[in-house]
Amino acid sequence: MVRIISYKTREREDGTPFYLLVVQGGIEMVKSKSTGQFYATAKKAMVSTTFDEDTCKGLLGSEFPGKISKITTEPYQYTIKDTGEVITLEHRYIYLPEGVEPEEEQVAVELEQALL
């Protein structure tokens, strides 16, 4: 299951707005590479919508079937907001609906990468 935790407004080429839902998966325990200690985290992804802003607001907190999957990407620079540190990442997260078969998952990953 994933939960809608937020939404973002983006602008099309023609200047009109569209909305993305920010979805989050369940809690995961991850071991820190630097300290060896475990910490709790949750994967997040954005999903394009055809909804207006009021609909997005109304959906906050809703849960629906699916998962957040990590995909490999071309390396890109990312700035950590809190520290200003610039790091290089080679992955991102996408939402996959429940019941997607492994072959379909691979196709979804390839399509997502083609859109970058």
C-alpha positions in Angstrom: 0.0 0.0 0.0 1.0 3.6 -0.6 -0.4 6.7 1.0 -0.9 10.2 -0.7 1.1 12.5 1.6 1.2 15.7 -0.5 0.8 17.1 -4.0 2.9 19.4 -6.2 2.0 22.0 -8.8 3.9 22.0 -12.1 3.5 24.1 -15.3 2.9 22.7 -18.8 4.7 24.3 -21.8 1.6 26.4 -22.4 1.7 27.8 -18.9 -1.3 25.9 -17.5 -0.9 24.1 -14.2 -1.1 20.3 -13.6 -0.7 18.4 -10.4 1.5 15.5 -9.2 0.6 13.4 -6.2 3.4 12.6 -3.8 3.0 9.0 -2.6 4.9 7.2 0.2 5.4 3.5 0.8 5.6 1.8 4.2 8.3 2.2 6.8 11.6 0.5 6.2 14.6 0.0 8.5 17.9 0.8 6.8 21.5 0.4 8.1 23.6 3.6 7.8 26.8 3.0 5.7 28.7 5.6 7.8 27.6 4.7 11.4 26.3 1.2 11.1 23.1 2.2 13.0 19.6 1.5 11.8 17.2 4.3 11.0 13.6 4.4 9.8 12.7 5.7 6.3 10.0 5.4 3.6 10.4 5.6 -0.2 8.5 8.4 -2.0 7.5 8.9 -5.6 5.5 11.4 -7.7 2.5 10.3 -9.8 1.1 12.5 -12.6 -2.7 13.2 -12.4 -5.5 14.8 -14.4 -7.0 16.1 -11.1 -7.6 19.7 -10.2 -6.1 21.2 -7.0 -9.2 20.6 -4.9 -9.3 16.9 -5.8 -5.6 16.6 -4.9 -6.3 18.3 -1.5 -9.2 15.9 -0.9 -7.1 12.8 -1.6 -4.4 13.6 1.0 -4.2 10.7 3.4 -5.8 8.2 1.0 -4.2 4.8 0.6 -4.2 2.6 -2.4 -2.6 -0.7 -3.6 0.9 -0.6 -5.1 4.5 -0.1 -4.2 7.4 2.3 -4.7 10.3 0.8 -6.7 13.8 2.0 -7.1 15.1 2.3 -10.7 18.6 3.0 -12.0 19.1 6.2 -13.9 21.9 8.2 -15.5 23.9 10.0 -12.9 22.6 13.4 -11.9 23.4 16.0 -9.3 21.2 16.5 -6.2 21.5 19.2 -3.6 20.6 18.3 0.0 18.4 21.1 1.1 19.4 21.1 4.8 23.1 21.2 4.2 23.6 22.5 0.7 25.8 19.5 -0.1 25.7 18.4 -3.7 25.8 14.7 -4.3 25.6 12.5 -7.4 22.7 10.0 -7.5 22.1 7.2 -10.0 18.6 6.2 -9.0 15.0 7.4 -8.4 11.8 5.9 -7.2 8.6 5.2 -9.2 5.1 4.1 -8.2 4.0 0.7 -9.5 0.4 -0.6 -9.2 -0.3 -3.8 -7.3 -0.3 -6.9 -9.4 2.2 -5.7 -11.9 4.1 -8.7 -13.2 7.9 -8.7 -13.3 7.9 -8.3 -17.1 5.5 -5.4 -16.9 7.5 -3.9 -14.1 10.6 -3.9 -16.4 8.6 -2.3 -19.2 7.3 0.4 -16.7 10.9 1.0 -15.6 12.1 1.4 -19.2 9.2 3.7 -20.1 9.9 5.8 -17.0 13.6 6.1 -18.0 12.7 7.0 -21.6 10.7 10.0 -20.2 13.7 11.5 -18.4 
